[in-house]
Amino acid sequence: MIVLGIDPGTRKTGFGVIRKDGSRLTRIDSGVIRLNDKAPLEARLPELYNRLNEVIVANGPDQGAVESLFFSKNANSALKLGHARGVILLCLQQHDLTIASYPPAMVKRSIIGGGRAEKTQIQRVVGAILRIKSPLQEDEADALAIAICHANASTMNALGR
């Protein structure tokens, strides 16, 4: 199974591609898609689609996992994030990927064991799980955590748990 995990954003979108062979998880690719935050949203969204499309074509995932929306005090930020998430879901769907969504707290619980983990903690633990020696960017680590969460959840679902 090859899973593409995505941490959506309108300025930075993290992505992480992992392979699951039995219980072994391996990073294939990861990084951050940086968009011009000075450009209007309607210019950033097609760029996000095109860059994510390149990631999918280059890595050939069969499943996609995206962080679900969380409720924010800032409605404008939540709305913009929803637009980015919609573009991401469209791109995944157009590649016929199986798509799953996970709330941030569930992702943190699956990686750390608790839903209130700090970003640096996620970066360290994800690096250890995937045996990555170099430091991970925050959004990159979050995307890899989402991919790991999905890979492990898929195994649990296959086992009927």
Protein Blocks (a to p, Z undefined) as FASTA:
>chain_A
ZZddddddfkbccddddddehjbccdfbgcdddddfkbcfklmmmmmmmmmmmmmmmnop
abdcdddddddfblmlmmmmmmmmmmmmmmmmmnopacddddfklmmmmmnopakbcfkl
mmmmmmmmnopabdcdfklmmmmmmmmmmmmmmmmmmnoZZ
